[in-house]
């Protein structure tokens, strides 16, 4: 990583892919990632790590599924943060598009340790891409 400031607006303008996070910084053993979101992601779970979201622009919904199968949705708007606790099934979505920042351990797969169903073509199952 380069030891220079990163302007998130400029960084987001360098790519158009949705649900394909770019790593903009590292903090200890964690990646700071940004991504464009549009439409639905997949139901997935991170068994051993929480997942931090900050909405940079737009509306970002996170459906959460409890152990008993009940579901609820958290709606986030610009400036809102939310942490999905480890072991919680969740499905991000952005009906009208959004930009997000995530903070998670390096090597964390964007589709979790387990996911439900097929991965749609617009969802990149990745541990993040370097910002180029």
Secondary structure, 3 states (H helix, E strand, C coil): CCCCCCCHHHHHCCCCCECCCEEEEEECCEEEEEEEEEEECCCEECCCCCEEEEEEEEEEEEEEECCCCCEEEEEEECCCEEEECCCCEEEEEEEEEEEEEEEEECCCCCCCCEECCCCCCCCCCCCCEECC
